[in-house]
Amino acid sequence: MHLLEYLDPRTFRYKSGRSGTALARSSAVAASLGLMLLAACASVGGSASEGTSFQTKLSADSALRIAATQLQIHGYKIGVRGKNMITTEPRAVPQDLRAAAAKRPVRRWVLRVDATRVLLGGTDVRVAGFLVPDGATGRGNPPEGAHRVDQEDRQLFSEVRAVAGWVRDASQRKVRGA
């Protein structure tokens, strides 16, 4: 049966005797629960970036400052800074990870951290790595001709995950006030 078939047209009440106010309240609660479920499903995802993104209660600016600090502590130099992202300057692929990059003629890579505010509060932080071919020019985001590091490059992808872990851990410490 359709919802309107349950309504008594003379009183706009459910035939069960519930008033319009109770109906409005229960509808608002159901809608709120639906939105929370939708937000939870949207933030879970099982994409190729799994393990390289996380949510924090910090603002996007704070998350990016923490990311920049962590990258600099680990020897990266920040190249491009944008409103909601930072990208490192091209850097040599670590020697122990070069075997993973051997299928592509690259010796350098960059890391990019994006931070975007989420609807229900907090910030979604994503870390991505890009292989930069020799001869690539420009300080783009990422540089022109760069290829995203994906799960096929297991060793490099695990390094991107490690960077995401540094940033996540530092963000959690900041939230706890430690």
C-alpha positions in Angstrom: 0.0 0.0 0.0 1.1 3.5 -0.7 1.8 5.9 2.2 -1.1 8.2 1.3 -3.5 5.3 1.6 -2.7 5.1 5.3 -3.7 8.7 5.9 -7.2 9.8 6.8 -7.8 12.8 4.6 -10.1 14.6 7.2 -7.5 14.7 10.0 -4.2 14.1 8.3 -3.4 11.5 10.8 -2.3 7.9 10.4 -5.3 5.6 10.9 -3.3 4.3 13.8 -4.1 7.6 15.6 -0.6 9.1 15.5 -0.6 12.9 15.1 1.1 14.8 12.3 3.7 16.1 14.8 4.7 12.5 15.8 4.9 11.6 12.1 7.1 14.6 11.4 9.4 13.7 14.3 9.7 10.1 13.3 10.3 11.1 9.7 13.1 13.5 10.8 14.7 10.7 12.9 14.5 8.3 10.0 16.0 10.9 7.6 18.8 11.6 10.1 19.7 8.0 10.5 19.6 7.5 6.7 22.0 10.4 6.2 24.4 9.1 8.9 24.4 5.7 7.3 25.0 7.2 3.9 27.9 9.2 5.2 29.4 6.1 6.9 29.2 4.1 3.7 30.7 6.9 1.7 33.7 7.2 4.0 34.4 3.4 4.1 35.1 2.6 0.5 37.4 -0.2 -0.8 39.3 1.6 -3.6 42.9 1.4 -4.7 43.6 4.2 -2.2 42.7 1.9 0.7 45.1 2.5 3.6 46.2 5.8 2.2 43.3 7.9 3.5 41.8 8.6 6.9 39.5 11.0 8.7 40.5 13.3 11.5 38.6 15.7 13.7 41.2 18.4 12.8 40.5 21.2 10.3 41.9 20.8 6.8 44.5 23.5 7.5 45.8 21.8 10.7 45.9 18.4 8.9 48.0 19.9 6.1 50.4 21.6 8.5 50.9 18.2 10.2 51.4 16.5 6.9 54.0 19.1 5.8 55.8 18.7 9.1 55.8 14.9 8.9 57.1 15.0 5.3 59.8 17.4 6.2 60.9 15.3 9.2 61.3 12.4 6.8 63.4 14.3 4.4 60.8 15.5 1.8 60.7 19.1 0.6 57.3 20.7 0.1 57.0 22.0 -3.5 53.4 23.0 -4.4 51.1 24.3 -1.7 47.4 24.8 -2.5 44.3 25.6 -0.6 43.5 21.9 0.3 46.7 20.1 -0.8 50.4 19.9 -0.7 52.8 18.2 -3.1 56.4 17.4 -2.4 59.2 18.2 -4.8 60.4 15.4 -7.0 62.7 13.1 -5.1 64.7 10.0 -6.0 62.8 6.7 -5.5 64.4 5.0 -2.5 67.1 2.5 -3.6 65.3 -0.4 -1.9 62.1 0.4 -3.7 63.6 0.8 -7.2 62.9 -2.8 -8.1 59.2 -2.0 -7.8 59.5 0.9 -10.1 61.6 -1.0 -12.7 58.7 -1.7 -15.0 58.5 2.0 -15.7 61.6 4.1 -16.6 61.5 6.4 -13.5 63.9 7.4 -10.8 61.9 10.1 -9.1 58.5 10.4 -7.4 56.3 13.0 -5.6 53.8 12.6 -2.8 50.6 14.6 -2.6 48.4 15.1 0.5 44.8 16.3 0.0 42.6 17.4 2.9 38.9 18.2 2.4 36.3 19.0 5.0 33.6 16.4 5.3 29.9 17.2 5.6 29.3 15.9 9.1 32.5 17.4 10.6 36.2 16.5 10.5 38.5 16.3 7.5 39.2 13.5 5.0 43.0 13.2 4.3 44.3 11.4 1.3 47.9 10.6 0.5 49.0 9.6 -3.0 52.3 8.9 -4.7 53.2 9.7 -8.3 56.1 8.3 -10.4 57.7 11.1 -12.3 59.4 10.1 -15.6 62.9 11.5 -16.4 62.6 14.7 -18.4 59.2 15.7 -16.9 59.0 19.4 -16.5 57.0 21.8 -14.4 56.0 21.9 -10.8 52.4 20.8 -11.4 50.3 18.8 -9.1 51.5 16.2 -9.9 54.2 17.1 -12.6 53.1 16.6 -16.2 53.6 13.0 -17.3 53.5 11.5 -13.7 51.8 8.2 -13.1 49.9 7.4 -9.9 51.4 4.7 -7.6 48.9 2.0 -7.3 48.7 -1.4 -5.6 50.5 -3.1 -8.5 53.7 -1.3 -7.3 53.5 -3.1 -3.9 56.7 -1.7 -2.4 56.1 1.9 -3.4 52.4 1.7 -2.5 53.4 0.4 1.0 55.7 3.5 1.3 52.6 5.7 0.4 50.7 3.8 3.1 53.6 4.5 5.6 53.4 8.2 4.8 49.7 8.2 5.4 50.4 6.4 8.7 52.9 9.1 9.8 50.3 11.8 9.1 47.4 9.9 10.7 49.4 9.1 13.9 50.6 12.8 14.3 47.0 13.9 13.7 45.7 11.6 16.4 48.3 12.9 18.8 47.2 16.4 18.1 43.5 15.6 18.6 44.4 13.9 22.0 46.4 16.9 23.0 49.6 14.9 23.3 
